[in-house]
Structures are given as structure tokens and as C-alpha cells.
Amino acid sequence: MSEETTASAEQPKVEMTREQAIEFVLAKQNFMFNESDRAERTAVAKRKGIELNPSIDYTLEELKLRVPLKRDRLNYDWKNEDKCTSGVLAKDKNGLLSMPKPKGKRKPHMTLHQQAIKSASLRIFRALFEEKAERLKAVCKKEQFEYIGVPESSIPELGARAARMAVQEVNEGKRRRRAKARRRQDFSRKVNAGTFGNARPSERNYVEHGGQYGGN
């Protein structure tokens, strides 16, 4: 191990105070804001055809003069907030610049299909749980044991079974609705073509239930 590594390892770590940490993060935020502002003005200049000499490294103040934006009309004084006449910088409770929230939903809502499956799985799980509890009560009464409830080890199995049954139930319901809509469409086309006059009960039963005595 070299002497420099040993010396750096022996140096005590200096802990930053809260004020120093806020000042450090605030400087980082101001730097990032200036860089994003510079990139935005460069993109606007390229889009609007404003000529900028690529060999010149413009400062932010020079870019503001050549590529003005709408927000420049607001009288912000970035260094002296007390002299602002039309607005002040938004800061949080720690004194840092308030950053925009991410766009979009942080937790997207479930689709109607997912909501139907979740609702059906909860209902089926409750029914399966009650059914198992009744069977255990009957066994405990017959064997003269004390009923202490449904064991926790069987809950994951009941949940998985309820999820499978819920998916089957929801998909079967969708299939039935699609078939009914298809039958209604075919029947309406036949009526429009003059094949049927007034709908007879047997034909109406076929449209509504898939057959004279019900069905799919």
C-alpha cells in the first residue's frame, strides 16, 4: 500500500452540517437548471432558425439575449429573491428548489379486465375460505377437537385456486357477451334484409340465450 493511500485512509471523514448539505445540493440544483436552460435555448434556436456560432461558447446570459423565452418576461432575480417583483423561486421546507413531479401516474390504475378479475377472485376466495372453515368445523366436531381456525398454510393454495377460477369466470363472461353480440348483429342483418318479419319467440330466444331453451 502506498503512502498516499495510507494517508488518505488515516484522514478522518469530515461530516457536513445540515446547512452545508443544503448549500451543496442547492448549488447542484442551480447547475442542473442552468444546463437544462442552456440545452433548451439551443434547441429552440435550432428549431426557429436563429444562427448561433458553433465555435463560440456562449454564456447563459448571452443565450438569453439571443434566444428569449416566455419565462424571461417574469422579473426573476435568481441571485436576489428579495428584489423579485413578479415571482419568487419555489422552495421546499428544507430550502431546496422544488423539483417538478414525474409525469404520468406513479401507480397506474388497473384496467377493467384486471378489476373484474380482482373482484371475482376476492369473492371466490371468500367463498372457498368459508367452505373450508365449515369442513374443518365439521371434522373438529366429529373428532371432538377444538376448532382454532383455518391454518395459514392453506391460504396461499386457496388464493391461487381463487385466482384461476376468477380468470376462467371473467373470460367465460367475455366469451358469452361476444357471442350474444354476434348473434344480435346477425339477426339484425337478417331483419334488415327482409328474411324475418316480426321476430318470433324462438328467434328472440336464440338471440338472447343462444337457443330456444337457453344455452350459450
C-alpha positions in Angstrom: 0.0 0.0 0.0 1.4 3.4 -1.0 2.0 6.3 1.4 -0.7 8.4 -0.3 -3.3 5.7 0.1 -2.3 5.2 3.8 -2.5 9.0 4.4 -5.9 9.3 2.8 -7.2 6.3 4.8 -6.0 7.8 8.0 -7.6 11.2 7.4 -10.8 11.5 9.4 -14.1 11.9 7.4 -15.5 15.4 7.8 -19.2 15.3 8.3 -21.2 18.1 6.7 -23.7 20.1 8.7 -27.3 20.5 7.6 -26.6 24.0 6.3 -23.6 22.9 4.3 -25.5 19.9 2.8 -28.4 22.2 1.8 -25.9 24.7 0.3 -24.2 21.8 -1.6 -27.4 20.4 -3.0 -28.7 23.8 -3.9 -25.6 24.5 -5.9 -26.1 21.2 -7.7 -29.7 22.1 -8.5 -28.7 25.5 -9.8 -26.1 24.0 -12.0 -28.5 21.4 -13.4 -31.1 24.1 -14.0 -28.6 26.3 -15.9 -27.5 23.4 -18.0 -31.1 22.4 -18.9 -31.9 26.0 -19.7 -28.9 26.2 -22.0 -29.9 23.0 -23.8 -33.5 24.2 -24.2 -32.4 27.6 -25.6 -30.1 25.8 -28.1 -32.9 23.5 -29.2 -35.2 26.5 -29.7 -32.6 28.4 -31.7 -32.1 25.4 -34.0 -35.9 25.0 -34.4 -36.5 28.7 -35.1 -33.5 29.1 -37.3 -31.7 31.5 -35.0 -28.0 31.5 -36.0 -25.5 30.6 -33.3 -21.8 30.4 -34.0 -20.8 26.9 -33.0 -17.2 28.0 -32.4 -18.3 30.4 -29.6 -19.2 29.1 -26.2 -22.0 31.4 -25.3 -22.7 32.2 -21.7 -26.2 31.7 -20.3 -26.8 35.5 -20.2 -25.7 35.8 -23.9 -28.0 32.9 -24.8 -30.9 34.7 -23.0 -30.4 37.8 -25.2 -30.2 35.8 -28.4 -32.9 33.2 -27.6 -35.5 34.8 -25.3 -38.2 32.6 -23.9 -41.6 33.4 -22.4 -40.4 32.9 -18.8 -37.8 35.6 -19.3 -40.7 38.2 -19.2 -41.1 37.3 -15.5 -39.0 39.5 -13.4 -37.0 36.8 -11.6 -33.8 37.8 -9.9 -32.0 34.4 -9.4 -29.4 35.8 -7.0 -31.6 38.3 -5.1 -35.0 36.8 -4.4 -35.9 39.8 -2.2 -35.8 42.1 -5.3 -38.3 39.9 -7.3 -41.4 41.9 -8.4 -43.5 39.3 -10.1 -42.5 36.0 -8.5 -40.1 34.1 -6.3 -38.3 30.7 -6.5 -40.4 27.9 -5.1 -38.5 26.1 -2.4 -39.5 23.2 -0.1 -39.3 23.0 3.7 -35.5 22.3 3.5 -34.7 25.4 1.5 -34.1 23.4 -1.7 -35.5 24.3 -5.1 -38.8 22.5 -5.6 -38.5 20.0 -8.4 -41.3 19.0 -10.8 -43.1 15.8 -10.2 -42.7 13.0 -12.7 -45.2 12.9 -15.5 -47.9 10.3 -15.6 -49.4 8.2 -12.9 -46.9 6.8 -10.4 -49.2 3.8 -9.9 -51.4 3.3 -13.0 -55.0 2.2 -12.4 -56.0 -1.3 -13.2 -57.8 -2.0 -16.4 -61.5 -3.0 -16.4 -60.4 -6.6 -17.1 -58.0 -6.6 -14.1 -60.6 -5.0 -11.8 -63.1 -7.7 -12.8 -60.6 -10.5 -12.1 -59.6 -9.0 -8.7 -63.3 -8.6 -7.7 -64.1 -12.1 -8.8 -61.0 -13.6 -7.1 -61.9 -11.9 -3.8 -65.5 -13.1 -3.9 -64.4 -16.7 -4.8 -61.6 -16.7 -2.2 -64.2 -15.7 0.5 -66.5 -18.5 -0.6 -63.7 -21.1 -0.6 -62.4 -19.9 2.8 -65.9 -20.2 4.3 -66.3 -23.6 2.7 -63.0 -24.9 4.1 -63.8 -23.4 7.5 -67.2 -25.3 7.6 -65.5 -28.5 6.7 -62.9 -28.1 9.4 -65.6 -27.3 11.9 -67.4 -30.4 11.0 -64.3 -32.6 11.3 -63.4 -31.0 14.7 -66.9 -31.6 16.0 -66.8 -35.2 14.8 -63.3 -35.9 16.3 -64.1 -33.8 19.4 -61.2 -31.4 18.7 -61.1 -27.7 19.4 -61.6 -25.6 16.3 -58.8 -23.0 16.1 -59.5 -21.6 12.6 -58.2 -22.3 9.1 -54.4 -22.9 9.1 -52.3 -20.2 7.4 -50.5 -22.8 5.3 -53.7 -23.4 3.3 -54.3 -19.7 2.5 -51.8 -19.4 -0.4 -53.4 -22.5 -2.0 -56.9 -21.0 -1.7 -55.6 -17.8 -3.1 -54.1 -19.5 -6.2 -57.2 -21.5 -6.7 -59.4 -18.5 -6.5 -57.3 -16.6 -9.0 -57.5 -19.4 -11.5 -61.3 -19.7 -11.1 -61.6 -15.9 -11.4 -59.7 -15.8 -14.7 -61.9 -18.6 -16.1 -65.1 -16.9 -14.9 -64.2 -13.5 -16.3 -63.1 -14.9 -19.7 -66.2 -17.1 -19.9 -68.3 -14.0 -19.3 -66.5 -12.1 -22.0 -67.0 -15.0 -24.4 -70.7 -15.1 -23.7 -71.1 -11.4 -24.3 -69.2 -11.6 -27.5 -71.3 -14.5 -28.8 -74.5 -12.7 -27.8 -73.5 -9.5 -29.6 -72.6 -11.6 -32.7 -76.0 -13.3 -32.6 -77.8 -10.0 -32.2 -75.8 -8.5 -35.1 -76.6 -11.5 -37.4 -80.3 -11.3 -36.5 -80.4 -7.6 -37.2 -78.8 -8.1 -40.6 -81.4 -10.8 -41.4 -84.3 -8.5 -40.4 -82.8 -5.6 -42.5 -82.5 -7.9 -45.5 -86.2 -8.9 -45.1 -85.5 -12.5 -44.2 -87.5 -12.1 -41.0 -90.6 -10.1 -40.4 -91.7 -9.8 -36.8 -89.3 -11.7 -34.5 -90.9 -14.9 -33.2 -90.2 -16.0 -29.6 -88.0 -18.9 -30.8 -85.8 -16.4 -32.8 -85.7 -14.0 -29.9 -84.7 -16.8 -27.6 -81.9 -17.7 -30.0 -80.6 -14.1 -30.0 -80.8 -13.7 -26.2 -79.8 -17.1 -25.0 -78.3 -19.0 -27.9 -81.2 -21.4 -28.4 -84.9 -21.9 -27.8 -84.3 -23.3 -24.3 -81.2 -21.2 -23.5 -77.6 -22.1 -24.0 -74.5 -20.1 -24.8 
